[in-house]
Amino acid sequence: MKSKQFLLNVLVLFAAVAAQAARVDTVRVNSPAMKKEVQVVYVLPDKALDKKAEACPTVYLLHGFGGNARTWVGIKPDLGKIADEKGIIFVCPDGKNSWYWDSPKNPDYRYETFVSSELVKYTDEHYATVPEKKARAITGLSMGGHGALWVAIRHHDTFGAAGSTSGGVDIRPFPKNWEMSRQLGEYESDPALWDAHTVIMQVDKIQNGNLALIIDCGEQDFFLDVNKALHAKLLERKIDHDFITRPGAHNGKYWNNSIDYQILFFDKFFRR
């Protein structure tokens, strides 16, 4: 009898713990700019689920080329555990293969507007967020690293911190890759347009202190040189930032590890 009662107590405790676990919501967010709905995955800490929910900071996670809204929860299966431990809401939109631009060639691709404005507005209206730049960060991998810095630099009134892991932070050395010409046209026909749509050429839009920045790249990554060039330009402009290289290539194993350091960086930023 005692063993049955013990088992019952364990099951009740397990149910209570499970009820307090982070929740993953998959929703469709309307984009007036693109006249369509965009899939977004939210990873919500348990403290944000209570009826008297405590407001939480948000980290927007952008996927890379060929990815989707579920890319980050696949790369980092314990994202829910991290959400609970840190009290952070993670927001993972489907950015297609947009490079997170408002494409000058394709009006159906206005992902800069979607992420920087429409998605932030929806998130703040529907979840227990702290709706201020001091509690918003954005980062991403590869194409999403480019997108995160692109969006944050151009909208540093919205985001207080930004990062990039293995980011394509200068697209110009890769004009035939990753469908970028679908959004910008061929490089040869308009190099100035490509200059205007690459992260490294946006640095003059910020001053030191506008953004808390963290940038990392693997030593075996094909984007290593462009990340080193961005680091040098930020140093030249005297813009404080964390820059990290470590052994690793352009793959999920690297990102599963690197995102831990970026989340720690953002958590410290939120707690200032």
Backbone as CSV, one residue per row, in Angstrom:
resi,resn,N_x,N_y,N_z,CA_x,CA_y,CA_z,C_x,C_y,C_z
1,MET,0.836,-1.213,0.000,0.000,0.000,0.000,0.859,1.245,0.000
2,LYS,1.921,1.175,0.839,2.826,2.325,0.901,3.524,2.547,-0.431
3,SER,3.872,1.437,-1.098,4.559,1.567,-2.389,3.649,2.196,-3.431
4,LYS,2.336,1.848,-3.386,1.388,2.452,-4.318,1.251,3.950,-4.058
5,GLN,1.213,4.318,-2.771,1.105,5.729,-2.422,2.351,6.483,-2.864
6,PHE,3.522,5.840,-2.680,4.781,6.471,-3.111,4.779,6.700,-4.618
7,LEU,4.333,5.670,-5.357,4.271,5.786,-6.812,3.314,6.894,-7.222
8,LEU,2.188,6.972,-6.525,1.220,8.028,-6.826,1.825,9.402,-6.578
9,ASN,2.557,9.542,-5.479,3.203,10.814,-5.163,4.224,11.198,-6.228
10,VAL,4.974,10.200,-6.692,5.968,10.452,-7.743,5.295,10.914,-9.022
11,LEU,4.187,10.250,-9.377,3.459,10.629,-10.598,2.890,12.034,-10.486
12,VAL,2.376,12.375,-9.318,1.841,13.724,-9.104,2.952,14.756,-9.223
13,LEU,4.107,14.447,-8.615,5.239,15.357,-8.696,5.710,15.517,-10.130
14,PHE,5.777,14.387,-10.862,6.199,14.437,-12.261,5.243,15.290,-13.085
15,ALA,3.948,15.124,-12.839,2.950,15.910,-13.568,3.088,17.385,-13.265
16,ALA,3.386,17.708,-11.997,3.554,19.117,-11.610,4.767,19.723,-12.295
17,VAL,5.859,18.936,-12.340,7.073,19.430,-13.012,6.829,19.603,-14.497
18,ALA,6.162,18.601,-15.119,5.886,18.677,-16.555,5.018,19.877,-16.880
19,ALA,4.070,20.170,-15.971,3.173,21.303,-16.207,3.924,22.621,-16.197
20,GLN,5.088,22.644,-15.520,5.849,23.873,-15.421,6.965,23.949,-16.473
21,ALA,7.036,22.922,-17.355,8.097,22.921,-18.367,7.821,23.974,-19.423
22,ALA,8.898,24.402,-20.107,8.749,25.370,-21.187,7.796,24.838,-22.250
23,ARG,7.078,25.749,-22.877,6.125,25.373,-23.917,6.628,25.849,-25.274
24,VAL,6.389,25.043,-26.290,6.736,25.426,-27.659,5.441,25.680,-28.420
25,ASP,5.250,26.918,-28.851,4.090,27.295,-29.653,4.509,27.453,-31.109
26,THR,3.717,26.918,-32.009,3.913,27.173,-33.437,2.700,27.942,-33.925
27,VAL,2.921,29.153,-34.376,1.815,30.034,-34.765,2.074,30.597,-36.163
28,ARG,1.051,31.204,-36.708,1.184,31.890,-37.994,0.912,33.369,-37.745
29,VAL,1.894,34.182,-38.078,1.822,35.615,-37.822,1.567,36.342,-39.135
30,ASN,0.547,37.171,-39.142,0.202,37.907,-40.360,1.229,38.987,-40.659
31,SER,1.612,39.071,-41.924,2.508,40.135,-42.391,1.769,41.017,-43.383
32,PRO,1.298,42.177,-42.967,0.662,43.089,-43.920,1.605,43.491,-45.056
33,ALA,2.901,43.614,-44.756,3.863,44.032,-45.784,3.959,43.020,-46.910
34,MET,3.835,41.724,-46.575,3.960,40.679,-47.598,2.617,40.054,-47.968
35,LYS,1.544,40.488,-47.264,0.202,39.976,-47.541,0.156,38.449,-47.437
36,LYS,0.757,37.933,-46.367,0.729,36.491,-46.138,1.002,36.237,-44.663
37,GLU,0.823,34.984,-44.250,1.152,34.591,-42.890,2.506,33.890,-42.877
38,VAL,3.250,34.108,-41.795,4.584,33.546,-41.640,4.592,32.636,-40.413
39,GLN,5.119,31.440,-40.575,5.196,30.522,-39.433,6.286,30.973,-38.467
40,VAL,5.966,30.941,-37.172,6.906,31.341,-36.122,6.803,30.335,-34.982
41,VAL,7.950,29.891,-34.486,8.009,29.014,-33.321,8.435,29.847,-32.118
42,TYR,7.667,29.744,-31.036,7.992,30.407,-29.770,8.361,29.354,-28.740
43,VAL,9.475,29.560,-28.057,9.853,28.725,-26.921,9.673,29.583,-25.680
44,LEU,8.699,29.190,-24.834,8.246,30.035,-23.735,8.628,29.431,-22.389
45,PRO,9.337,30.173,-21.551,9.692,29.656,-20.225,8.463,29.506,-19.352
46,ASP,8.565,28.640,-18.357,7.402,28.383,-17.509,6.907,29.639,-16.807
47,LYS,7.816,30.551,-16.462,7.411,31.768,-15.756,6.555,32.687,-16.624
48,ALA,6.577,32.465,-17.948,5.762,33.285,-18.851,4.390,32.676,-19.097
49,LEU,4.118,31.508,-18.504,2.881,30.792,-18.789,1.832,30.948,-17.700
50,ASP,2.237,31.430,-16.547,1.313,31.593,-15.432,0.289,32.677,-15.742
51,LYS,-0.871,32.597,-15.071,-1.902,33.617,-15.276,-1.381,35.004,-14.904
52,LYS,-0.489,35.024,-13.923,0.157,36.286,-13.551,1.578,36.261,-14.105
53,ALA,1.673,36.086,-15.403,2.962,35.851,-16.055,3.945,36.989,-15.784
54,GLU,5.180,36.568,-15.529,6.257,37.539,-15.333,6.828,37.926,-16.691
55,ALA,6.965,39.217,-16.946,7.481,39.681,-18.228,8.915,39.204,-18.432
56,CYS,9.201,38.738,-19.625,10.506,38.145,-19.935,11.172,38.867,-21.099
57,PRO,12.497,38.887,-21.127,13.206,39.385,-22.307,13.063,38.391,-23.461
58,THR,13.339,38.842,-24.664,13.197,38.000,-25.851,14.495,37.944,-26.634
59,VAL,14.760,36.757,-27.173,15.862,36.567,-28.114,15.262,36.022,-29.406
60,TYR,15.447,36.753,-30.489,14.978,36.335,-31.805,16.093,35.527,-32.467
61,LEU,15.767,34.293,-32.889,16.752,33.389,-33.484,16.417,33.169,-34.958
62,LEU,17.322,33.554,-35.835,17.101,33.450,-37.282,17.855,32.256,-37.848
63,HIS,17.183,31.490,-38.689,17.782,30.299,-39.283,18.618,30.660,-40.512
64,GLY,19.334,29.670,-41.005,20.168,29.850,-42.183,19.470,29.441,-43.473
65,PHE,20.220,29.508,-44.569,19.702,29.156,-45.887,19.214,27.706,-45.882
66,GLY,18.011,27.486,-46.414,17.432,26.157,-46.453,16.735,25.754,-45.171
67,GLY,16.752,26.634,-44.163,16.134,26.317,-42.884,14.692,26.767,-42.819
68,ASN,14.141,26.711,-41.610,12.756,27.116,-41.390,12.565,27.470,-39.919
69,ALA,11.314,27.666,-39.525,11.020,28.126,-38.160,11.441,27.113,-37.094
70,ARG,11.580,25.843,-37.468,11.922,24.812,-36.488,13.420,24.476,-36.479
71,THR,14.200,25.185,-37.267,15.636,24.882,-37.352,16.314,24.943,-35.992
72,TRP,16.077,26.000,-35.240,16.805,26.184,-33.986,16.397,25.169,-32.923
73,VAL,15.122,24.788,-32.853,14.743,23.780,-31.860,15.287,22.417,-32.251
74,GLY,15.598,22.224,-33.539,16.252,21.001,-33.971,17.733,20.986,-33.630
75,ILE,18.405,22.119,-33.839,19.832,22.223,-33.529,20.067,22.195,-32.026
76,LYS,19.173,22.844,-31.283,19.327,22.977,-29.830,18.088,22.410,-29.138
77,PRO,18.012,21.081,-29.014,16.803,20.482,-28.432,16.513,20.919,-27.000
78,ASP,17.540,21.355,-26.272,17.311,21.786,-24.884,17.040,23.286,-24.776
79,LEU,16.566,23.891,-25.859,16.247,25.314,-25.839,15.170,25.625,-24.802
80,GLY,14.225,24.695,-24.630,13.196,24.889,-23.608,13.774,24.929,-22.206
81,LYS,14.722,24.062,-21.933,15.379,24.052,-20.630,16.120,25.365,-20.391
82,ILE,16.782,25.858,-21.435,17.494,27.135,-21.322,16.508,28.277,-21.100
83,ALA,15.363,28.229,-21.800,14.326,29.249,-21.612,13.883,29.300,-20.160
84,ASP,13.689,28.123,-19.561,13.275,28.063,-18.161,14.369,28.576,-17.229
85,GLU,15.600,28.156,-17.464,16.705,28.545,-16.585,16.966,30.047,-16.636
86,LYS,16.888,30.625,-17.830,17.225,32.036,-18.002,16.009,32.957,-17.945
87,GLY,14.810,32.378,-18.089,13.622,33.219,-18.146,13.568,34.049,-19.414
88,ILE,13.937,33.424,-20.532,13.993,34.108,-21.828,12.979,33.475,-22.777
89,ILE,12.270,34.314,-23.530,11.405,33.851,-24.613,12.234,33.826,-25.898
90,PHE,12.240,32.682,-26.588,12.924,32.572,-27.870,11.902,32.624,-28.996
91,VAL,12.204,33.420,-30.022,11.293,33.646,-31.144,12.005,33.236,-32.428
92,CYS,11.446,32.255,-33.127,12.114,31.667,-34.292,11.220,31.762,-35.528
93,PRO,11.379,32.791,-36.345,10.533,32.933,-37.531,11.068,32.161,-38.735
94,ASP,10.171,31.825,-39.635,10.559,31.246,-40.927,10.891,32.395,-41.875
95,GLY,12.173,32.522,-42.202,12.606,33.601,-43.090,12.820,33.177,-44.527
96,LYS,12.346,31.948,-44.883,12.574,31.411,-46.240,14.066,31.547,-46.573
97,ASN,14.371,31.780,-47.843,15.760,32.034,-48.250,15.923,33.511,-48.598
98,SER,15.431,34.360,-47.708,15.282,35.792,-47.985,16.528,36.613,-47.711
99,TRP,17.448,36.060,-46.910,18.563,36.833,-46.355,18.077,37.980,-45.472
100,TYR,16.770,37.963,-45.164,16.148,38.916,-44.235,16.223,40.356,-44.733
101,TRP,16.228,40.501,-46.052,16.116,41.826,-46.662,14.652,42.151,-46.973
102,ASP,14.375,43.419,-47.187,13.231,43.831,-47.993,13.759,43.867,-49.419
103,SER,13.474,42.817,-50.174,14.080,42.675,-51.492,13.684,43.820,-52.422
104,PRO,14.681,44.464,-53.064,14.357,45.509,-54.038,13.829,44.937,-55.347
105,LYS,13.895,43.618,-55.502,13.463,42.976,-56.751,12.174,42.179,-56.588
106,ASN,11.854,41.789,-55.352,10.739,40.874,-55.120,9.864,41.387,-53.981
107,PRO,8.719,41.983,-54.303,7.858,42.565,-53.259,7.263,41.536,-52.311
108,ASP,7.337,40.257,-52.656,6.839,39.210,-51.762,7.825,38.882,-50.651
109,TYR,9.018,39.457,-50.719,10.053,39.195,-49.714,10.410,40.498,-49.003
110,ARG,9.726,40.737,-47.884,9.969,41.932,-47.070,10.220,41.483,-45.621
111,TYR,11.262,40.687,-45.491,11.515,40.065,-44.187,12.212,40.993,-43.201
112,GLU,12.863,42.039,-43.668,13.384,43.041,-42.738,12.229,43.716,-42.020
113,THR,11.230,44.136,-42.774,10.052,44.755,-42.173,9.323,43.775,-41.260
114,PHE,9.211,42.531,-41.708,8.501,41.540,-40.894,9.180,41.343,-39.546
115,VAL,10.485,41.087,-39.567,11.179,40.778,-38.308,11.279,42.006,-37.416
116,SER,11.678,43.136,-37.980,11.974,44.320,-37.162,10.728,45.015,-36.634
117,SER,9.600,44.838,-37.304,8.399,45.587,-36.932,7.203,44.688,-36.661
118,GLU,6.765,43.950,-37.672,5.530,43.179,-37.548,5.651,42.062,-36.503
119,LEU,6.759,41.331,-36.525,6.935,40.233,-35.584,7.146,40.739,-34.165
120,VAL,7.912,41.795,-34.006,8.119,42.379,-32.672,6.787,42.847,-32.101
121,LYS,5.982,43.509,-32.919,4.671,43.990,-32.470,3.782,42.822,-32.046
122,TYR,3.727,41.780,-32.863,2.894,40.615,-32.536,3.372,39.970,-31.237
123,THR,4.674,39.797,-31.100,5.231,39.142,-29.919,4.900,39.916,-28.654
124,ASP,5.086,41.222,-28.699,4.808,42.044,-27.516,3.320,42.083,-27.174
125,GLU,2.464,41.928,-28.190,1.020,41.963,-27.938,0.483,40.633,-27.422
126,HIS,1.152,39.522,-27.752,0.594,38.203,-27.453,1.327,37.442,-26.351
127,TYR,2.497,37.926,-25.932,3.273,37.206,-24.922,3.760,38.173,-23.846
128,ALA,4.161,37.591,-22.721,4.582,38.393,-21.566,6.028,38.840,-21.744
129,THR,6.226,39.830,-22.580,7.559,40.353,-22.866,7.810,41.659,-22.111
130,VAL,9.072,42.049,-22.096,9.447,43.408,-21.698,9.596,44.181,-23.006
131,PRO,8.653,45.042,-23.360,8.616,45.633,-24.702,9.548,46.838,-24.872
132,GLU,10.815,46.606,-24.593,11.824,47.659,-24.721,13.095,47.080,-25.329
133,LYS,13.897,47.938,-25.967,15.109,47.446,-26.622,16.093,46.840,-25.622
134,LYS,16.061,47.299,-24.385,16.981,46.763,-23.378,16.688,45.298,-23.061
135,ALA,15.536,44.797,-23.528,15.151,43.411,-23.263,14.931,42.637,-24.562
136,ARG,15.510,43.135,-25.669,15.406,42.428,-26.948,16.782,42.203,-27.547
137,ALA,17.012,40.960,-27.987,18.237,40.623,-28.699,17.868,39.813,-29.932
138,ILE,18.785,39.786,-30.898,18.556,39.022,-32.121,19.881,38.432,-32.582
139,THR,19.837,37.174,-32.990,21.027,36.523,-33.533,20.582,35.464,-34.531
140,GLY,21.550,34.834,-35.173,21.215,33.798,-36.133,22.459,33.120,-36.649
141,LEU,22.244,32.058,-37.398,23.351,31.302,-37.966,23.417,31.500,-39.478
142,SER,24.625,31.626,-39.997,24.869,31.693,-41.437,24.068,32.836,-42.079
143,MET,23.125,32.522,-42.969,22.259,33.562,-43.527,21.553,34.328,-42.415
144,GLY,21.179,33.612,-41.358,20.516,34.260,-40.226,21.436,35.149,-39.423
145,GLY,22.756,34.844,-39.428,23.725,35.744,-38.798,23.793,37.059,-39.539
146,HIS,23.819,36.960,-40.874,23.722,38.178,-41.691,22.432,38.919,-41.378
147,GLY,21.311,38.162,-41.350,20.022,38.798,-41.137,19.906,39.476,-39.792
148,ALA,20.437,38.841,-38.751,20.340,39.408,-37.404,21.094,40.733,-37.309
149,LEU,22.313,40.770,-37.843,23.084,42.015,-37.804,22.487,43.060,-38.739
150,TRP,22.020,42.638,-39.895,21.363,43.553,-40.833,20.173,44.241,-40.163
151,VAL,19.316,43.452,-39.554,18.112,43.999,-38.918,18.473,44.859,-37.711
152,ALA,19.388,44.366,-36.871,19.700,45.083,-35.628,20.399,46.410,-35.887
153,ILE,21.351,46.412,-36.808,22.076,47.654,-37.105,21.118,48.699,-37.661
154,ARG,20.230,48.284,-38.517,19.311,49.224,-39.160,18.114,49.574,-38.273
155,HIS,17.951,48.821,-37.176,16.822,49.073,-36.261,17.316,48.978,-34.823
156,HIS,18.394,49.688,-34.542,18.954,49.637,-33.190,18.115,50.412,-32.181
157,ASP,17.053,51.041,-32.639,16.075,51.606,-31.712,15.121,50.524,-31.203
158,THR,15.100,49.377,-31.861,14.227,48.262,-31.485,14.977,47.183,-30.724
159,PHE,16.194,46.868,-31.169,16.998,45.811,-30.555,18.177,46.412,-29.799
160,GLY,18.407,45.888,-28.591,19.513,46.388,-27.788,20.783,45.579,-27.934
161,ALA,20.647,44.322,-28.387,21.806,43.439,-28.526,21.625,42.589,-29.774
162,ALA,22.752,42.194,-30.356,22.690,41.398,-31.578,23.911,40.511,-31.681
163,GLY,23.731,39.414,-32.411,24.836,38.497,-32.606,24.791,37.848,-33.970
164,SER,25.852,37.117,-34.247,25.947,36.329,-35.472,26.859,35.156,-35.190
165,THR,26.430,33.954,-35.583,27.299,32.788,-35.483,27.465,32.204,-36.882
166,SER,28.711,32.139,-37.342,29.024,31.676,-38.707,28.293,32.506,-39.756
167,GLY,28.165,33.794,-39.521,27.342,34.634,-40.381,27.975,34.982,-41.713
168,GLY,27.125,35.080,-42.742,27.572,35.576,-44.043,27.548,37.088,-44.034
169,VAL,28.481,37.678,-43.290,28.414,39.112,-42.988,28.918,40.006,-44.118
170,ASP,29.494,39.406,-45.140,29.779,40.124,-46.389,29.424,39.179,-47.526
171,ILE,28.365,39.496,-48.240,27.840,38.604,-49.279,28.610,38.706,-50.588
172,ARG,29.357,39.779,-50.792,29.915,40.079,-52.113,30.917,39.057,-52.629
173,PRO,31.687,38.356,-51.773,32.566,37.320,-52.314,31.828,36.075,-52.824
174,PHE,30.505,36.019,-52.662,29.747,34.811,-52.979,28.549,35.124,-53.885
175,PRO,28.755,35.828,-55.007,27.614,36.338,-55.779,26.763,35.270,-56.456
176,LYS,27.281,34.069,-56.600,26.529,33.013,-57.295,25.896,32.018,-56.319
177,ASN,26.011,32.298,-55.044,25.583,31.320,-54.045,24.250,31.670,-53.389
178,TRP,23.577,30.642,-52.892,22.468,30.735,-51.937,21.321,31.653,-52.376
179,GLU,21.080,31.696,-53.681,19.910,32.386,-54.244,19.855,33.881,-53.937
180,MET,20.989,34.471,-53.586,20.964,35.905,-53.275,20.572,36.737,-54.485
181,SER,20.934,36.286,-55.675,20.611,37.053,-56.885,19.107,37.112,-57.132
182,ARG,18.339,36.171,-56.553,16.881,36.237,-56.691,16.319,37.470,-55.994
183,GLN,16.991,37.911,-54.952,16.523,39.067,-54.188,17.189,40.377,-54.629
184,LEU,18.395,40.280,-55.183,19.155,41.498,-55.514,19.443,41.668,-56.998
185,GLY,19.194,40.644,-57.805,19.643,40.675,-59.187,21.101,40.227,-59.259
186,GLU,21.603,40.056,-60.464,22.981,39.608,-60.636,23.965,40.675,-60.167
187,TYR,25.006,40.226,-59.497,26.003,41.146,-58.958,26.610,42.034,-60.044
188,GLU,26.935,41.434,-61.182,27.607,42.175,-62.252,26.764,43.326,-62.779
189,SER,25.448,43.182,-62.720,24.568,44.211,-63.278,24.406,45.417,-62.357
190,ASP,24.669,45.232,-61.042,24.487,46.348,-60.103,25.304,46.108,-58.829
191,PRO,26.635,46.232,-58.915,27.467,46.010,-57.713,27.111,46.948,-56.561
192,ALA,26.675,48.175,-56.877,26.345,49.137,-55.822,25.170,48.655,-54.980
193,LEU,24.217,47.963,-55.605,23.080,47.435,-54.861,23.539,46.346,-53.890
194,TRP,24.472,45.520,-54.314,25.029,44.502,-53.425,25.821,45.145,-52.292
195,ASP,26.564,46.209,-52.607,27.278,46.946,-51.556,26.301,47.435,-50.489
196,ALA,25.154,47.905,-50.940,24.170,48.487,-50.023,23.400,47.443,-49.223
197,HIS,23.542,46.162,-49.592,22.772,45.114,-48.925,23.654,44.090,-48.219
198,THR,24.861,44.499,-47.854,25.723,43.599,-47.107,26.030,44.203,-45.743
199,VAL,26.096,43.368,-44.733,26.215,43.838,-43.348,27.446,44.706,-43.136
200,ILE,28.565,44.293,-43.681,29.814,45.000,-43.391,29.764,46.459,-43.830
201,MET,28.895,46.758,-44.805,28.752,48.140,-45.272,27.708,48.919,-44.478
202,GLN,27.123,48.301,-43.458,26.122,48.974,-42.620,26.708,49.519,-41.325
203,VAL,27.964,49.178,-41.062,28.556,49.500,-39.759,28.553,50.995,-39.467
204,ASP,28.638,51.820,-40.497,28.665,53.270,-40.267,27.315,53.810,-39.799
205,LYS,26.289,52.954,-39.726,24.968,53.386,-39.254,24.847,53.331,-37.728
206,ILE,25.867,52.808,-37.045,25.812,52.738,-35.582,27.022,53.421,-34.964
207,GLN,26.832,53.867,-33.742,27.910,54.405,-32.927,28.164,53.446,-31.773
208,ASN,29.313,53.571,-31.155,29.608,52.727,-30.013,28.549,52.915,-28.927
209,GLY,28.023,51.811,-28.431,26.987,51.871,-27.404,25.581,51.689,-27.928
210,ASN,25.388,51.784,-29.252,24.048,51.565,-29.803,23.580,50.128,-29.635
211,LEU,24.526,49.182,-29.775,24.209,47.762,-29.722,25.278,47.014,-28.932
212,ALA,24.846,46.051,-28.136,25.781,45.078,-27.569,25.946,43.978,-28.611
213,LEU,27.169,43.720,-29.047,27.418,42.844,-30.191,28.289,41.654,-29.818
214,ILE,27.913,40.482,-30.321,28.739,39.288,-30.209,28.764,38.580,-31.560
215,ILE,29.961,38.270,-32.031,30.154,37.661,-33.349,31.130,36.509,-33.188
216,ASP,30.776,35.350,-33.749,31.709,34.232,-33.684,31.703,33.455,-34.994
217,CYS,32.779,32.698,-35.208,32.891,31.889,-36.415,33.924,30.790,-36.193
218,GLY,33.688,29.632,-36.779,34.618,28.523,-36.666,35.861,28.730,-37.507
219,GLU,36.966,28.187,-37.052,38.242,28.342,-37.764,38.252,27.604,-39.101
220,GLN,37.378,26.625,-39.266,37.307,25.888,-40.525,36.104,26.321,-41.376
221,ASP,35.523,27.455,-41.063,34.319,27.930,-41.749,34.695,28.758,-42.974
222,PHE,33.954,28.586,-44.071,34.217,29.371,-45.286,33.854,30.839,-45.117
223,PHE,33.139,31.193,-44.058,32.841,32.597,-43.766,33.848,33.234,-42.797
224,LEU,34.910,32.527,-42.452,35.847,33.049,-41.452,36.460,34.373,-41.885
225,ASP,36.910,34.474,-43.117,37.596,35.692,-43.571,36.685,36.911,-43.530
226,VAL,35.419,36.759,-43.937,34.523,37.927,-43.921,34.183,38.322,-42.488
227,ASN,34.154,37.353,-41.568,33.931,37.692,-40.160,35.133,38.429,-39.578
228,LYS,36.330,38.011,-39.941,37.524,38.725,-39.488,37.549,40.147,-40.042
229,ALA,37.083,40.319,-41.271,37.035,41.652,-41.876,36.027,42.540,-41.148
230,LEU,34.890,41.969,-40.755,33.902,42.740,-39.990,34.470,43.128,-38.632
231,HIS,35.141,42.209,-37.983,35.803,42.485,-36.699,36.770,43.660,-36.847
232,ALA,37.571,43.646,-37.904,38.541,44.724,-38.136,37.840,46.061,-38.357
233,LYS,36.725,46.026,-39.078,36.002,47.278,-39.338,35.374,47.822,-38.061
234,LEU,34.857,46.949,-37.218,34.298,47.399,-35.940,35.393,47.987,-35.046
235,LEU,36.570,47.380,-35.061,37.696,47.939,-34.310,38.086,49.312,-34.843
236,GLU,38.129,49.422,-36.157,38.463,50.705,-36.791,37.471,51.790,-36.395
237,ARG,36.194,51.400,-36.288,35.147,52.361,-35.919,35.039,52.538,-34.396
238,LYS,35.891,51.795,-33.653,35.886,51.855,-32.184,34.523,51.486,-31.607
239,ILE,33.953,50.434,-32.168,32.675,49.912,-31.690,32.942,48.660,-30.870
240,ASP,32.616,48.709,-29.596,32.854,47.572,-28.708,32.059,46.354,-29.171
241,HIS,32.688,45.188,-29.080,32.020,43.947,-29.447,32.841,42.761,-28.963
242,ASP,32.182,41.634,-28.781,32.878,40.384,-28.521,33.070,39.665,-29.852
243,PHE,34.305,39.246,-30.119,34.597,38.500,-31.339,35.327,37.228,-30.962
244,ILE,34.791,36.098,-31.392,35.312,34.792,-30.982,35.512,33.912,-32.207
245,THR,36.678,33.284,-32.293,36.846,32.168,-33.210,37.248,30.960,-32.382
246,ARG,36.781,29.824,-32.816,37.104,28.575,-32.119,37.117,27.458,-33.150
247,PRO,37.733,26.325,-32.847,37.716,25.213,-33.792,36.287,24.837,-34.163
248,GLY,36.070,24.579,-35.443,34.727,24.201,-35.875,34.463,24.605,-37.301
249,ALA,33.475,23.967,-37.898,33.100,24.214,-39.284,31.687,24.785,-39.340
250,HIS,31.141,24.841,-40.534,29.834,25.441,-40.778,28.772,24.350,-40.633
251,ASN,28.465,23.996,-39.378,27.549,22.872,-39.197,26.827,22.943,-37.845
252,GLY,25.867,22.034,-37.672,25.045,22.026,-36.479,25.816,21.783,-35.203
253,LYS,26.862,20.984,-35.274,27.669,20.734,-34.083,28.271,22.030,-33.563
254,TYR,28.761,22.854,-34.479,29.328,24.139,-34.070,28.248,25.043,-33.477
255,TRP,27.086,25.137,-34.123,26.035,26.055,-33.670,25.407,25.599,-32.356
256,ASN,25.297,24.298,-32.156,24.781,23.788,-30.893,25.637,24.262,-29.728
257,ASN,26.922,24.389,-29.969,27.841,24.872,-28.933,27.875,26.397,-28.876
258,SER,27.975,27.030,-30.016,28.191,28.481,-30.036,27.005,29.267,-29.492
259,ILE,25.799,28.749,-29.687,24.635,29.505,-29.235,24.603,29.626,-27.718
260,ASP,25.214,28.672,-27.006,25.274,28.770,-25.540,25.984,30.046,-25.104
261,TYR,27.079,30.364,-25.768,27.859,31.551,-25.418,27.111,32.827,-25.783
262,GLN,26.391,32.787,-26.888,25.614,33.966,-27.273,24.457,34.199,-26.296
263,ILE,23.784,33.144,-25.889,22.694,33.296,-24.920,23.232,33.829,-23.596
264,LEU,24.394,33.340,-23.171,25.015,33.865,-21.951,25.303,35.354,-22.089
265,PHE,25.813,35.768,-23.243,26.089,37.184,-23.521,24.803,38.010,-23.419
266,PHE,23.720,37.516,-24.038,22.458,38.248,-24.011,21.865,38.284,-22.604
267,ASP,21.985,37.180,-21.884,21.469,37.133,-20.513,22.168,38.170,-19.638
268,LYS,23.468,38.301,-19.790,24.217,39.330,-19.048,23.766,40.722,-19.454
269,PHE,23.519,40.912,-20.738,23.012,42.208,-21.220,21.668,42.531,-20.589
270,PHE,20.758,41.555,-20.555,19.427,41.773,-19.986,19.496,42.123,-18.496
271,ARG,20.489,41.603,-17.793,20.562,41.769,-16.346,21.328,43.026,-15.920
272,ARG,21.796,43.810,-16.869,22.542,45.023,-16.518,21.659,45.985,-15.730
